[in-house]
Amino acid sequence: MTVGYSYRDLHVGMRFRSPGRTIGESDLTAFAGLTGDFSELHTSDVYGKASQFGRRVAHGMLGLAYAHGLMWARTGELRETAIAFLGIGDWRFVGPIFIGDTIFVNYWIVELRDSRSRPDQAIATFEVELVNQDGAVVQKGRKALLVSKTPLAAVAASMGDAPQPG
């Protein structure tokens, strides 16, 4: 059973949009606890109200982390091909994310090239925009993903389709 796109389906210009995720109070609290970033801009209504934003904002890195999770992991579009996340380029935090905002990720393939060291793999580079419910870009940049040109044994194994030992 095919779950997502195979390598042969991918092409430069191919566009994707993630499902949405609404940012809640618990997201800021959990992220602060996870990272240790208890900056008042994220944790104090009094501070946030007096800031240039007029209210508390989500951590920038929370937006980046959710953007990653909303892309390949949540959609499953590249489950058949994704091997490893390789890196981020020119990432910009261009607007605030507020409690109550719903964020989405628009992303498209801008480069697809063969791996220099592994002939059965390739590198897909995506232009990425994290947008809010109004379509305003709040973060943007590039992400690179190592992809397989052949079906991944791990996907078959997780679906019970892999040959069993013995």
Kinemage of the C-alpha trace (Angstrom):
@kinemage 1
@onewidth
@group {chain A} dominant
@subgroup {mainchain}
@vectorlist {calphas} color= white
{ca met a 1} P 0.000 0.000 0.000
{ca thr a 2} L 1.453 3.388 -1.011
{ca val a 3} L 1.236 6.040 1.682
{ca gly a 4} L 2.817 9.075 0.035
{ca tyr a 5} L 4.763 10.219 -2.972
{ca ser a 6} L 7.572 8.136 -4.378
{ca tyr a 7} L 10.769 9.740 -5.628
{ca arg a 8} L 9.614 9.496 -9.248
{ca asp a 9} L 6.563 11.634 -8.346
{ca leu a 10} L 8.678 14.541 -7.071
{ca his a 11} L 9.597 17.500 -9.262
{ca val a 12} L 10.815 21.076 -8.930
{ca gly a 13} L 7.824 23.361 -8.464
{ca met a 14} L 5.727 20.712 -6.685
{ca arg a 15} L 3.681 22.505 -4.002
{ca phe a 16} L 2.337 21.354 -0.656
{ca arg a 17} L 0.228 22.826 2.164
{ca ser a 18} L 0.088 21.387 5.644
{ca pro a 19} L -2.962 21.013 7.848
{ca gly a 20} L -3.400 23.798 10.382
{ca arg a 21} L -2.502 23.895 14.063
{ca thr a 22} L -3.949 26.379 16.532
{ca ile a 23} L -1.492 27.705 19.100
{ca gly a 24} L -2.767 27.530 22.675
{ca glu a 25} L -1.637 28.591 26.103
{ca ser a 26} L -0.443 25.044 26.762
{ca asp a 27} L 1.901 25.210 23.757
{ca leu a 28} L 3.790 28.175 25.231
{ca thr a 29} L 3.871 26.612 28.698
{ca ala a 30} L 5.101 23.243 27.426
{ca phe a 31} L 7.716 24.799 25.115
{ca ala a 32} L 9.027 27.037 27.902
{ca gly a 33} L 9.339 23.993 30.140
{ca leu a 34} L 11.005 21.931 27.447
{ca thr a 35} L 13.554 24.558 26.451
{ca gly a 36} L 13.967 26.550 29.642
{ca asp a 37} L 13.034 29.742 27.778
{ca phe a 38} L 10.742 31.458 30.271
{ca ser a 39} L 11.185 34.909 28.742
{ca glu a 40} L 8.473 37.264 29.962
{ca leu a 41} L 7.435 37.986 26.388
{ca his a 42} L 6.110 34.408 26.321
{ca thr a 43} L 5.015 33.982 29.948
{ca ser a 44} L 3.779 37.329 31.323
{ca asp a 45} L 0.567 39.029 30.199
{ca val a 46} L 1.696 42.287 31.836
{ca tyr a 47} L 5.009 42.262 29.988
{ca gly a 48} L 3.425 41.190 26.706
{ca lys a 49} L 0.777 43.909 26.884
{ca ala a 50} L 3.469 46.570 27.363
{ca ser a 51} L 5.635 45.146 24.545
{ca gln a 52} L 5.616 46.312 20.937
{ca phe a 53} L 3.350 43.345 20.149
{ca gly a 54} L 0.648 44.339 22.643
{ca arg a 55} L 0.353 40.795 23.987
{ca arg a 56} L 2.376 37.655 24.567
{ca val a 57} L 3.884 35.906 21.551
{ca ala a 58} L 4.876 32.305 20.942
{ca his a 59} L 8.556 31.443 20.966
{ca gly a 60} L 10.111 31.782 17.521
{ca met a 61} L 11.647 28.337 17.831
{ca leu a 62} L 8.218 26.911 18.708
{ca gly a 63} L 6.993 28.123 15.325
{ca leu a 64} L 9.996 26.583 13.586
{ca ala a 65} L 9.515 23.266 15.410
{ca tyr a 66} L 5.802 23.152 14.586
{ca ala a 67} L 6.520 24.080 10.971
{ca his a 68} L 8.743 21.030 10.720
{ca gly a 69} L 6.207 18.741 12.355
{ca leu a 70} L 3.359 20.045 10.215
{ca met a 71} L 5.256 19.340 7.016
{ca trp a 72} L 6.453 15.809 6.344
{ca ala a 73} L 5.766 14.138 9.660
{ca arg a 74} L 2.089 15.111 9.905
{ca thr a 75} L 1.073 14.903 6.267
{ca gly a 76} L 2.788 11.611 5.407
{ca glu a 77} L 3.276 12.944 1.870
{ca leu a 78} L 6.948 11.986 1.848
{ca arg a 79} L 6.762 8.945 4.127
{ca glu a 80} L 7.714 6.684 1.238
{ca thr a 81} L 10.875 8.669 0.476
{ca ala a 82} L 12.048 10.810 3.433
{ca ile a 83} L 15.227 9.551 5.068
{ca ala a 84} L 16.598 12.463 7.083
{ca phe a 85} L 16.252 16.186 7.595
{ca leu a 86} L 19.549 17.763 6.477
{ca gly a 87} L 19.286 21.385 7.489
{ca ile a 88} L 17.787 24.832 7.386
{ca gly a 89} L 18.962 27.759 5.312
{ca asp a 90} L 18.234 31.472 5.568
{ca trp a 91} L 15.434 31.015 8.135
{ca arg a 92} L 13.740 34.292 9.055
{ca phe a 93} L 11.307 35.178 11.821
{ca val a 94} L 9.288 37.895 10.102
{ca gly a 95} L 6.161 38.220 12.228
{ca pro a 96} L 4.744 37.211 15.596
{ca ile a 97} L 2.707 34.123 16.352
{ca phe a 98} L 0.040 34.800 18.976
{ca ile a 99} L -1.965 32.508 21.218
{ca gly a 100} L -5.080 31.657 19.207
{ca asp a 101} L -3.363 31.868 15.813
{ca thr a 102} L -3.710 28.888 13.501
{ca ile a 103} L -0.547 28.217 11.559
{ca phe a 104} L -0.072 26.419 8.236
{ca val a 105} L 2.992 25.605 6.173
{ca asn a 106} L 3.207 26.305 2.456
{ca tyr a 107} L 6.222 24.610 0.894
{ca trp a 108} L 7.469 23.735 -2.556
{ca ile a 109} L 10.420 21.973 -4.102
{ca val a 110} L 12.990 24.424 -5.465
{ca glu a 111} L 15.802 21.955 -6.108
{ca leu a 112} L 16.004 18.194 -6.534
{ca arg a 113} L 19.440 16.739 -7.123
{ca asp a 114} L 21.174 13.392 -6.908
{ca ser a 115} L 23.264 12.678 -3.841
{ca arg a 116} L 26.966 12.846 -4.673
{ca ser a 117} L 27.844 9.999 -2.315
{ca arg a 118} L 24.826 7.681 -2.576
{ca pro a 119} L 23.388 6.910 -6.015
{ca asp a 120} L 20.109 5.569 -4.570
{ca gln a 121} L 19.410 8.869 -2.757
{ca ala a 122} L 18.733 12.506 -3.603
{ca ile a 123} L 18.418 15.856 -1.876
{ca ala a 124} L 15.197 17.827 -2.094
{ca thr a 125} L 15.346 21.499 -1.123
{ca phe a 126} L 12.112 23.232 -0.184
{ca glu a 127} L 11.187 26.895 0.062
{ca val a 128} L 9.039 27.135 3.179
{ca glu a 129} L 6.565 29.716 4.482
{ca leu a 130} L 4.901 29.434 7.871
{ca val a 131} L 1.689 31.455 7.623
{ca asn a 132} L -1.094 32.360 10.025
{ca gln a 133} L -4.835 32.069 9.483
{ca asp a 134} L -4.858 35.403 7.616
{ca gly a 135} L -2.164 34.223 5.191
{ca ala a 136} L 0.495 36.490 6.697
{ca val a 137} L 3.989 34.973 6.527
{ca val a 138} L 5.400 34.741 10.057
{ca gln a 139} L 8.507 32.661 9.297
{ca lys a 140} L 10.240 31.571 6.111
{ca gly a 141} L 13.349 29.917 4.801
{ca arg a 142} L 14.660 26.764 3.165
{ca lys a 143} L 14.807 23.186 4.360
{ca ala a 144} L 16.744 20.307 2.831
{ca leu a 145} L 15.629 16.693 3.012
{ca leu a 146} L 17.507 13.514 2.110
{ca val a 147} L 15.181 11.276 0.093
{ca ser a 148} L 15.370 7.719 -1.185
{ca lys a 149} L 14.935 6.862 -4.844
{ca thr a 150} L 13.701 3.389 -3.862
{ca pro a 151} L 10.957 2.308 -1.429
{ca leu a 152} L 12.090 2.429 2.175
{ca ala a 153} L 12.242 -0.930 3.970
{ca ala a 154} L 11.337 0.842 7.221
{ca val a 155} L 7.961 1.907 5.795
{ca ala a 156} L 7.165 -1.631 4.694
{ca ala a 157} L 8.252 -2.963 8.094
{ca ser a 158} L 6.058 -0.521 9.993
{ca met a 159} L 3.065 -1.539 7.878
{ca gly a 160} L 3.707 -5.273 8.432
{ca asp a 161} L 4.687 -5.791 4.784
{ca ala a 162} L 8.328 -6.665 5.377
{ca pro a 163} L 9.516 -10.255 5.221
{ca gln a 164} L 9.711 -11.760 8.691
{ca pro a 165} L 12.993 -13.375 9.804
{ca gly a 166} L 13.130 -17.134 10.343
